Amino acid sequence: MSASGGGKAILAAFLANLGIAIAKFVAYFVSGSASMLAEAIHSVADSGNQLLLMFGGRQARRQADAEHPFGYGRERYVYAFVVSIILFSVGGVFSIYEGVEKITDPHELTNAWLPITVLLIAMVLESFSLRTAVKESNRVRTEGQSWIAFVRRAKAPELPVVLLEDVAALTGLFFALLGVGLTVITDNPLFDAIGTLMIGTLLVLVAILLGIETKSLLVGEGATVADRDRIVAAVLDGPEVYKIIHIKTLYLGPDELLVAAKLAFAADKSLGDVAYEINTIEERVREAVPTARVIYFEPDIYRPSLDPAPPTEEFFIRSVD
């Protein structure tokens, strides 16, 4: 997995969640806390999610073949989408079900000190996992970009997924600690059930957000406005073409951008000159936007007397003296 995929963040989250899940299950069996059971299932789901993200990264590295000529880069989007479904179905729905069941049939807590201890330790471990995710994200997050914008605009799905999972995990631990703590103070198990419902609702909301963002990547997103402007500038930053008739971009994977454009060349240029100049333009584009790895330029003939149309959004003219 590439650096942009946040391999360290995924591994850190997996190890943390696996250890936390075991501790939570022990605390649940000892205390009978519904919040602890919801948190244990949450950690199991998160551990599975991290495994899926790592597997998706491995699948995405496969070489292109006749059946998939543009490679398997979108495998990472597929597995990120599956993660959002698992987070919803396994984590969120189960927690809501368990909370409703405990409201209708409440159980008193025993040895409440154990789940409280486990929750506090889990919060420390999750904080370290989140710290790693933030550190890895800062390596690819542009300067001045907000975290909300990073989650919405990131083309590599793993880091936003891990970030949201860690934030949801810490928030869920707080809900569980609140539910268990109030149950111990008031001797009323209803608070434990309410904490479980809050955890389930949180997971469902995070899963919906992840599903929306990864669906957009699956459908196909083009280059960011900044990258598109850099591509246009690179194409026109030379004497080769007079204008870009139209340009389309599409991410084939988090680290691979397809660029296709129709370029207007002077009518008196030879085929050899056009081919050489297209190669020169491609070099400039790849230097300006390194992720632009697949480039197709279609040459067209420009005749000023027959093409006086003004520039539009899909019509860029090179500045001339």
C-alpha positions as CSV (number, residue, x, y, z in Angstrom):
1,M,0.0,0.0,0.0
2,S,1.2,3.4,-0.9
3,A,2.1,5.9,1.7
4,S,-1.1,7.8,0.8
5,G,-3.0,4.7,1.9
6,G,-1.9,5.1,5.5
7,G,-0.6,1.6,6.1
8,K,0.8,2.6,9.4
9,A,-2.4,4.1,10.6
10,I,-4.4,1.0,9.5
11,L,-1.9,-1.4,11.3
12,A,-2.0,0.7,14.5
13,A,-5.8,0.8,14.5
14,F,-6.0,-3.0,13.9
15,L,-3.6,-3.9,16.7
16,A,-5.3,-1.4,19.1
17,N,-8.9,-2.7,18.3
18,L,-7.9,-6.3,18.5
19,G,-6.5,-6.0,22.0
20,I,-9.3,-3.7,23.1
21,A,-12.0,-6.1,21.8
22,I,-10.6,-9.0,23.9
23,A,-10.5,-6.8,27.0
24,K,-14.1,-5.6,26.4
25,F,-15.4,-9.1,26.0
26,V,-13.8,-10.1,29.3
27,A,-15.3,-7.0,31.0
28,Y,-18.7,-7.8,29.5
29,F,-18.8,-11.4,30.8
30,V,-17.7,-10.3,34.2
31,S,-20.1,-7.3,34.5
32,G,-23.0,-8.0,32.2
33,S,-22.8,-4.4,30.9
34,A,-24.7,-3.9,27.6
35,S,-22.5,-0.9,26.8
36,M,-19.4,-3.1,27.1
37,L,-20.9,-5.7,24.8
38,A,-21.8,-3.0,22.2
39,E,-18.2,-1.6,22.5
40,A,-16.7,-5.1,22.2
41,I,-18.7,-5.8,19.0
42,H,-17.7,-2.3,17.8
43,S,-14.0,-3.2,18.3
44,V,-14.4,-6.5,16.5
45,A,-16.1,-4.8,13.6
46,D,-13.3,-2.2,13.5
47,S,-10.6,-4.9,13.5
48,G,-12.3,-6.6,10.6
49,N,-12.6,-3.3,8.8
50,Q,-8.8,-2.8,9.1
51,L,-8.2,-6.2,7.7
52,L,-10.4,-5.5,4.7
53,L,-8.6,-2.2,4.1
54,M,-5.3,-3.9,4.1
55,F,-6.6,-6.7,1.8
56,G,-8.1,-4.0,-0.5
57,G,-4.7,-2.3,-0.7
58,R,-3.0,-5.6,-1.6
59,Q,-5.6,-6.3,-4.3
60,A,-5.2,-2.9,-5.8
61,R,-1.5,-3.5,-6.5
62,R,-2.2,-6.2,-9.0
63,Q,-1.0,-5.5,-12.5
64,A,-3.4,-4.5,-15.3
65,D,-4.5,-7.3,-17.5
66,A,-6.8,-7.8,-20.6
67,E,-9.9,-7.9,-18.5
68,H,-8.9,-4.8,-16.4
69,P,-6.7,-2.7,-18.7
70,F,-6.7,0.2,-16.3
71,G,-5.6,-1.9,-13.4
72,Y,-7.3,-2.7,-10.0
73,G,-6.8,0.6,-8.2
74,R,-10.5,1.0,-7.5
75,E,-10.4,-2.2,-5.4
76,R,-9.5,0.2,-2.5
77,Y,-12.8,2.1,-3.0
78,V,-14.7,-1.2,-3.1
79,Y,-13.3,-2.4,0.2
80,A,-13.8,1.0,1.8
81,F,-17.4,0.9,0.8
82,V,-17.7,-2.6,2.2
83,V,-16.2,-1.4,5.5
84,S,-19.0,1.3,5.8
85,I,-21.6,-1.5,5.3
86,I,-20.0,-3.7,8.0
87,L,-19.7,-0.8,10.4
88,F,-23.5,-0.2,9.9
89,S,-24.7,-3.8,10.0
90,V,-22.4,-5.3,12.5
91,G,-21.6,-2.4,14.8
92,G,-24.5,0.0,14.6
93,V,-27.5,-2.3,14.2
94,F,-26.3,-4.8,16.8
95,S,-25.7,-2.0,19.4
96,I,-29.1,-0.5,18.8
97,Y,-30.7,-4.0,19.2
98,E,-28.8,-4.7,22.4
99,G,-29.8,-1.3,23.8
100,V,-33.5,-1.9,23.1
101,E,-33.3,-5.4,24.6
102,K,-31.7,-4.1,27.8
103,I,-34.3,-1.4,28.1
104,T,-37.1,-4.0,27.9
105,D,-35.3,-6.5,30.1
106,P,-32.7,-4.6,32.3
107,H,-29.9,-6.4,34.1
108,E,-28.0,-5.2,37.1
109,L,-24.2,-4.7,36.7
110,T,-21.7,-6.7,38.7
111,N,-18.1,-5.8,39.3
112,A,-18.6,-2.5,37.6
113,W,-15.0,-1.4,38.4
114,L,-13.7,-3.8,35.6
115,P,-15.6,-2.3,32.6
116,I,-14.8,1.2,33.9
117,T,-11.1,0.3,34.0
118,V,-11.2,-1.3,30.6
119,L,-12.9,1.7,29.1
120,L,-10.3,4.1,30.5
121,I,-7.5,1.9,29.2
122,A,-9.2,1.6,25.8
123,M,-9.6,5.4,25.6
124,V,-5.8,5.7,26.0
125,L,-5.1,3.1,23.3
126,E,-7.6,4.6,20.9
127,S,-6.0,8.0,21.5
128,F,-2.6,6.6,20.3
129,S,-4.3,5.0,17.3
130,L,-6.0,8.4,16.4
131,R,-2.7,10.2,16.9
132,T,-1.1,7.9,14.4
133,A,-3.9,8.4,11.9
134,V,-3.7,12.2,12.3
135,K,0.1,12.1,11.8
136,E,-0.2,10.0,8.6
137,S,-3.1,12.2,7.3
138,N,-1.0,15.3,7.8
139,R,1.5,14.0,5.4
140,V,-1.0,14.1,2.5
141,R,-3.4,16.8,3.8
142,T,-2.8,20.1,2.0
143,E,-1.8,23.2,4.0
144,G,-4.9,25.0,5.3
145,Q,-7.3,22.2,4.5
146,S,-9.8,21.5,7.2
147,W,-10.4,18.0,8.5
148,I,-13.9,17.9,7.1
149,A,-12.6,18.9,3.7
150,F,-9.9,16.3,3.9
151,V,-12.4,13.5,4.7
152,R,-14.7,14.7,1.8
153,R,-12.0,15.3,-0.8
154,A,-9.3,12.6,-0.1
155,K,-8.9,10.2,-3.0
156,A,-7.2,7.5,-0.9
157,P,-10.1,6.2,1.2
158,E,-8.2,4.4,4.0
159,L,-7.1,7.4,6.0
160,P,-10.6,9.1,6.2
161,V,-12.0,5.7,7.2
162,V,-9.5,5.1,9.9
163,L,-9.9,8.7,11.1
164,L,-13.6,8.5,11.4
165,E,-13.4,5.0,13.0
166,D,-11.0,6.3,15.7
167,V,-13.1,9.4,16.4
168,A,-16.2,7.2,16.6
169,A,-14.4,4.8,18.8
170,L,-13.4,7.5,21.3
171,T,-16.8,9.0,21.3
172,G,-18.4,5.6,21.8
173,L,-16.1,4.8,24.7
174,F,-17.2,8.1,26.3
175,F,-20.8,7.1,25.8
176,A,-20.1,3.7,27.3
177,L,-18.2,5.2,30.3
178,L,-21.1,7.6,30.8
179,G,-23.7,4.9,30.7
180,V,-21.8,2.5,33.1
181,G,-20.8,5.3,35.4
182,L,-24.4,6.6,35.8
183,T,-25.6,3.1,36.3
184,V,-23.1,2.6,39.1
185,I,-24.0,6.0,40.7
186,T,-27.8,5.6,40.5
187,D,-28.0,1.8,40.6
188,N,-30.3,2.1,37.5
189,P,-29.4,-0.1,34.5
190,L,-31.4,2.1,32.2
191,F,-28.4,4.4,31.8
192,D,-26.3,1.5,30.6
193,A,-28.9,0.7,28.0
194,I,-29.2,4.3,26.9
195,G,-25.4,4.4,26.5
196,T,-25.6,1.4,24.2
197,L,-28.3,3.1,22.1
198,M,-26.1,6.1,21.8
199,I,-23.2,4.0,20.6
200,G,-25.3,2.3,18.0
201,T,-26.7,5.6,16.7
202,L,-23.2,7.0,16.4
203,L,-22.0,4.0,14.4
204,V,-24.9,4.2,12.0
205,L,-24.3,7.9,11.4
206,V,-20.6,7.4,10.8
207,A,-21.4,4.4,8.5
208,I,-23.8,6.5,6.4
209,L,-21.2,9.3,6.1
210,L,-18.5,6.8,5.0
211,G,-20.9,5.1,2.6
212,I,-21.8,8.5,0.9
213,E,-18.1,9.5,0.5
214,T,-16.9,6.1,-0.8
215,K,-19.9,5.8,-3.2
216,S,-18.8,9.0,-4.8
217,L,-15.3,7.5,-5.3
218,L,-16.8,4.3,-6.7
219,V,-19.0,6.2,-9.2
220,G,-15.9,8.1,-10.4
221,E,-14.4,11.4,-9.4
222,G,-12.3,13.8,-11.5
223,A,-9.3,15.8,-10.5
224,T,-9.6,18.5,-7.9
225,V,-10.0,22.0,-9.1
226,A,-6.4,22.8,-8.2
227,D,-5.0,19.8,-10.1
228,R,-7.2,20.5,-13.1
229,D,-5.9,24.1,-13.2
230,R,-2.3,22.7,-13.0
231,I,-3.0,20.3,-15.9
232,V,-4.5,23.1,-18.0
233,A,-1.6,25.4,-17.2
234,A,0.9,22.6,-18.1
235,V,-0.7,21.9,-21.4
236,L,-0.8,25.6,-22.4
237,D,2.6,26.4,-21.0
238,G,4.3,26.2,-24.3
239,P,4.0,27.0,-28.0
240,E,2.7,23.6,-29.1
241,V,-1.1,24.1,-29.0
242,Y,-3.4,27.0,-29.4
243,K,-6.2,25.8,-27.2
244,I,-7.8,22.9,-25.3
245,I,-11.1,22.1,-27.0
246,H,-12.2,19.9,-24.1
247,I,-10.6,18.0,-21.2
248,K,-11.8,15.1,-19.0
249,T,-10.2,13.6,-15.9
250,L,-11.0,10.5,-13.8
251,Y,-9.3,8.8,-10.9
252,L,-8.7,5.1,-11.8
253,G,-7.4,4.6,-8.2
254,P,-6.3,6.8,-5.4
255,D,-2.8,7.3,-6.9
256,E,-3.7,7.1,-10.7
257,L,-5.4,9.9,-12.6
258,L,-6.6,9.5,-16.2
259,V,-6.4,12.7,-18.3
260,A,-8.0,12.9,-21.7
261,A,-8.1,16.0,-23.9
262,K,-8.7,17.2,-27.4
263,L,-6.0,19.7,-28.4
264,A,-6.0,22.2,-31.3
265,F,-2.8,22.3,-33.3
266,A,-1.9,24.5,-36.2
267,A,-3.0,23.2,-39.5
268,D,0.4,23.3,-41.1
269,K,2.1,21.0,-38.6
270,S,3.3,17.6,-39.7
271,L,2.3,14.4,-38.0
272,G,5.8,13.9,-36.7
273,D,5.8,17.3,-35.1
274,V,2.4,16.8,-33.5
275,A,3.5,13.5,-32.0
276,Y,6.7,15.0,-30.6
277,E,4.8,18.0,-29.2
278,I,2.2,15.7,-27.5
279,N,5.0,13.8,-25.8
280,T,6.4,17.1,-24.6
281,I,3.1,18.2,-23.2
282,E,2.6,14.9,-21.5
283,E,5.9,15.3,-19.7
284,R,4.9,18.8,-18.4
285,V,1.5,17.4,-17.2
286,R,3.1,14.5,-15.3
287,E,5.6,16.9,-13.7
288,A,2.8,19.3,-12.6
289,V,0.5,16.5,-11.4
290,P,2.5,13.3,-10.7
291,T,-0.7,11.2,-10.2
292,A,-1.6,11.9,-13.9
293,R,-0.2,8.6,-15.0
294,V,-2.6,7.7,-17.9
295,I,-2.8,10.5,-20.5
296,Y,-4.5,10.5,-23.9
297,F,-4.3,13.6,-26.1
298,E,-6.3,13.7,-29.3
299,P,-5.0,16.3,-31.8
300,D,-7.3,18.5,-33.9
301,I,-6.7,21.1,-36.5
302,Y,-7.1,24.8,-35.6
303,R,-8.2,27.3,-38.2
304,P,-8.9,30.8,-36.7
305,S,-11.1,31.8,-39.6
306,L,-13.4,28.8,-39.1
307,D,-13.3,28.7,-35.3
308,P,-14.0,32.1,-33.7
309,A,-15.9,30.7,-30.7
310,P,-15.1,32.4,-27.4
311,P,-13.6,30.5,-24.4
312,T,-16.0,28.5,-22.2
313,E,-15.4,26.2,-19.1
314,E,-14.2,23.5,-21.5
315,F,-12.4,25.8,-23.8
316,F,-8.9,27.1,-22.8
317,I,-6.8,29.4,-25.0
318,R,-3.0,29.8,-24.6
319,S,-1.9,33.3,-23.9
320,V,0.0,34.7,-26.9
321,D,2.0,38.0,-27.3
